[in-house]
């Protein structure tokens, strides 16, 4: 793999994933994960670990609403 083609998987506080070229500063609200590889390898890794694409705050709201009985 070309050293210029190494990517890393990054994650934000809401649990969303993305890929970022290794060696570039990660944006302030994102955190580097230990997974690195080609862009395709990183995207494949994200597919396996990112089970719920909703931001975590939105998922909590939606899941809570799903458990609350509606009007009858």
PyMOL commands that place a pseudoatom at each C-alpha (Angstrom):
pseudoatom trace, name=CA, resn=UNK, resi=1, chain=A, elem=C, hetatm=0, pos=[0.000, 0.000, 0.000]
pseudoatom trace, name=CA, resn=UNK, resi=2, chain=A, elem=C, hetatm=0, pos=[1.284, 3.436, -0.936]
pseudoatom trace, name=CA, resn=UNK, resi=3, chain=A, elem=C, hetatm=0, pos=[2.117, 5.514, 2.173]
pseudoatom trace, name=CA, resn=UNK, resi=4, chain=A, elem=C, hetatm=0, pos=[0.061, 8.356, 0.677]
pseudoatom trace, name=CA, resn=UNK, resi=5, chain=A, elem=C, hetatm=0, pos=[-2.978, 6.097, 0.411]
pseudoatom trace, name=CA, resn=UNK, resi=6, chain=A, elem=C, hetatm=0, pos=[-3.352, 5.219, 4.105]
pseudoatom trace, name=CA, resn=UNK, resi=7, chain=A, elem=C, hetatm=0, pos=[-6.651, 6.191, 5.672]
pseudoatom trace, name=CA, resn=UNK, resi=8, chain=A, elem=C, hetatm=0, pos=[-7.983, 5.947, 9.199]
pseudoatom trace, name=CA, resn=UNK, resi=9, chain=A, elem=C, hetatm=0, pos=[-11.469, 5.427, 10.528]
pseudoatom trace, name=CA, resn=UNK, resi=10, chain=A, elem=C, hetatm=0, pos=[-12.685, 8.354, 12.601]
pseudoatom trace, name=CA, resn=UNK, resi=11, chain=A, elem=C, hetatm=0, pos=[-15.733, 8.653, 14.856]
pseudoatom trace, name=CA, resn=UNK, resi=12, chain=A, elem=C, hetatm=0, pos=[-17.553, 11.653, 16.273]
pseudoatom trace, name=CA, resn=UNK, resi=13, chain=A, elem=C, hetatm=0, pos=[-19.297, 12.166, 19.610]
pseudoatom trace, name=CA, resn=UNK, resi=14, chain=A, elem=C, hetatm=0, pos=[-22.633, 11.165, 18.066]
pseudoatom trace, name=CA, resn=UNK, resi=15, chain=A, elem=C, hetatm=0, pos=[-21.262, 7.774, 16.986]
pseudoatom trace, name=CA, resn=UNK, resi=16, chain=A, elem=C, hetatm=0, pos=[-21.011, 8.548, 13.283]
pseudoatom trace, name=CA, resn=UNK, resi=17, chain=A, elem=C, hetatm=0, pos=[-18.070, 7.126, 11.356]
pseudoatom trace, name=CA, resn=UNK, resi=18, chain=A, elem=C, hetatm=0, pos=[-16.048, 8.436, 8.453]
pseudoatom trace, name=CA, resn=UNK, resi=19, chain=A, elem=C, hetatm=0, pos=[-12.663, 7.979, 6.796]
pseudoatom trace, name=CA, resn=UNK, resi=20, chain=A, elem=C, hetatm=0, pos=[-9.850, 10.505, 7.015]
pseudoatom trace, name=CA, resn=UNK, resi=21, chain=A, elem=C, hetatm=0, pos=[-6.496, 10.496, 5.296]
pseudoatom trace, name=CA, resn=UNK, resi=22, chain=A, elem=C, hetatm=0, pos=[-3.884, 9.437, 7.843]
pseudoatom trace, name=CA, resn=UNK, resi=23, chain=A, elem=C, hetatm=0, pos=[-1.453, 12.191, 8.749]
pseudoatom trace, name=CA, resn=UNK, resi=24, chain=A, elem=C, hetatm=0, pos=[-3.991, 14.994, 8.395]
pseudoatom trace, name=CA, resn=UNK, resi=25, chain=A, elem=C, hetatm=0, pos=[-5.270, 16.577, 11.594]
pseudoatom trace, name=CA, resn=UNK, resi=26, chain=A, elem=C, hetatm=0, pos=[-8.608, 15.078, 12.608]
pseudoatom trace, name=CA, resn=UNK, resi=27, chain=A, elem=C, hetatm=0, pos=[-11.354, 17.732, 12.947]
pseudoatom trace, name=CA, resn=UNK, resi=28, chain=A, elem=C, hetatm=0, pos=[-11.915, 18.879, 16.516]
pseudoatom trace, name=CA, resn=UNK, resi=29, chain=A, elem=C, hetatm=0, pos=[-15.207, 17.028, 17.057]
pseudoatom trace, name=CA, resn=UNK, resi=30, chain=A, elem=C, hetatm=0, pos=[-13.905, 13.727, 15.656]
pseudoatom trace, name=CA, resn=UNK, resi=31, chain=A, elem=C, hetatm=0, pos=[-11.614, 11.077, 17.169]
pseudoatom trace, name=CA, resn=UNK, resi=32, chain=A, elem=C, hetatm=0, pos=[-9.260, 8.693, 15.403]
pseudoatom trace, name=CA, resn=UNK, resi=33, chain=A, elem=C, hetatm=0, pos=[-9.974, 4.995, 15.922]
pseudoatom trace, name=CA, resn=UNK, resi=34, chain=A, elem=C, hetatm=0, pos=[-7.160, 2.438, 15.794]
pseudoatom trace, name=CA, resn=UNK, resi=35, chain=A, elem=C, hetatm=0, pos=[-8.286, 1.096, 12.381]
pseudoatom trace, name=CA, resn=UNK, resi=36, chain=A, elem=C, hetatm=0, pos=[-6.190, 2.161, 9.369]
pseudoatom trace, name=CA, resn=UNK, resi=37, chain=A, elem=C, hetatm=0, pos=[-5.834, 0.836, 5.843]
pseudoatom trace, name=CA, resn=UNK, resi=38, chain=A, elem=C, hetatm=0, pos=[-6.824, 1.655, 2.299]
pseudoatom trace, name=CA, resn=UNK, resi=39, chain=A, elem=C, hetatm=0, pos=[-9.929, 3.772, 1.851]
pseudoatom trace, name=CA, resn=UNK, resi=40, chain=A, elem=C, hetatm=0, pos=[-11.883, 0.696, 0.737]
pseudoatom trace, name=CA, resn=UNK, resi=41, chain=A, elem=C, hetatm=0, pos=[-10.688, -1.314, 3.752]
pseudoatom trace, name=CA, resn=UNK, resi=42, chain=A, elem=C, hetatm=0, pos=[-11.731, 1.500, 6.092]
pseudoatom trace, name=CA, resn=UNK, resi=43, chain=A, elem=C, hetatm=0, pos=[-15.164, 1.763, 4.467]
pseudoatom trace, name=CA, resn=UNK, resi=44, chain=A, elem=C, hetatm=0, pos=[-15.613, -2.018, 4.763]
pseudoatom trace, name=CA, resn=UNK, resi=45, chain=A, elem=C, hetatm=0, pos=[-14.658, -1.821, 8.448]
pseudoatom trace, name=CA, resn=UNK, resi=46, chain=A, elem=C, hetatm=0, pos=[-17.206, 0.945, 9.017]
pseudoatom trace, name=CA, resn=UNK, resi=47, chain=A, elem=C, hetatm=0, pos=[-19.874, -1.228, 7.412]
pseudoatom trace, name=CA, resn=UNK, resi=48, chain=A, elem=C, hetatm=0, pos=[-19.213, -3.927, 10.005]
pseudoatom trace, name=CA, resn=UNK, resi=49, chain=A, elem=C, hetatm=0, pos=[-19.047, -1.713, 13.110]
pseudoatom trace, name=CA, resn=UNK, resi=50, chain=A, elem=C, hetatm=0, pos=[-21.623, 1.001, 12.416]
pseudoatom trace, name=CA, resn=UNK, resi=51, chain=A, elem=C, hetatm=0, pos=[-24.875, -0.790, 13.193]
pseudoatom trace, name=CA, resn=UNK, resi=52, chain=A, elem=C, hetatm=0, pos=[-27.126, 2.245, 13.605]
pseudoatom trace, name=CA, resn=UNK, resi=53, chain=A, elem=C, hetatm=0, pos=[-26.386, 5.199, 11.298]
pseudoatom trace, name=CA, resn=UNK, resi=54, chain=A, elem=C, hetatm=0, pos=[-28.534, 7.604, 13.328]
pseudoatom trace, name=CA, resn=UNK, resi=55, chain=A, elem=C, hetatm=0, pos=[-26.631, 10.111, 15.488]
pseudoatom trace, name=CA, resn=UNK, resi=56, chain=A, elem=C, hetatm=0, pos=[-26.731, 8.808, 19.069]
pseudoatom trace, name=CA, resn=UNK, resi=57, chain=A, elem=C, hetatm=0, pos=[-28.822, 11.747, 20.331]
pseudoatom trace, name=CA, resn=UNK, resi=58, chain=A, elem=C, hetatm=0, pos=[-31.429, 11.195, 17.637]
pseudoatom trace, name=CA, resn=UNK, resi=59, chain=A, elem=C, hetatm=0, pos=[-31.430, 7.431, 18.235]
pseudoatom trace, name=CA, resn=UNK, resi=60, chain=A, elem=C, hetatm=0, pos=[-32.156, 7.999, 21.949]
pseudoatom trace, name=CA, resn=UNK, resi=61, chain=A, elem=C, hetatm=0, pos=[-35.060, 10.314, 21.105]
pseudoatom trace, name=CA, resn=UNK, resi=62, chain=A, elem=C, hetatm=0, pos=[-36.512, 7.960, 18.498]
pseudoatom trace, name=CA, resn=UNK, resi=63, chain=A, elem=C, hetatm=0, pos=[-36.075, 4.836, 20.630]
pseudoatom trace, name=CA, resn=UNK, resi=64, chain=A, elem=C, hetatm=0, pos=[-37.718, 6.519, 23.609]
pseudoatom trace, name=CA, resn=UNK, resi=65, chain=A, elem=C, hetatm=0, pos=[-40.624, 7.666, 21.447]
pseudoatom trace, name=CA, resn=UNK, resi=66, chain=A, elem=C, hetatm=0, pos=[-41.029, 4.115, 20.148]
pseudoatom trace, name=CA, resn=UNK, resi=67, chain=A, elem=C, hetatm=0, pos=[-41.439, 2.835, 23.717]
pseudoatom trace, name=CA, resn=UNK, resi=68, chain=A, elem=C, hetatm=0, pos=[-43.907, 5.503, 24.781]
pseudoatom trace, name=CA, resn=UNK, resi=69, chain=A, elem=C, hetatm=0, pos=[-47.535, 4.503, 24.189]
pseudoatom trace, name=CA, resn=UNK, resi=70, chain=A, elem=C, hetatm=0, pos=[-49.352, 6.833, 21.851]
pseudoatom trace, name=CA, resn=UNK, resi=71, chain=A, elem=C, hetatm=0, pos=[-52.808, 8.330, 22.286]
pseudoatom trace, name=CA, resn=UNK, resi=72, chain=A, elem=C, hetatm=0, pos=[-55.708, 5.912, 22.175]
for i in range(1, 72): cmd.bond("trace and resi %d" % i, "trace and resi %d" % (i + 1))
show_as sticks, trace
zoom trace
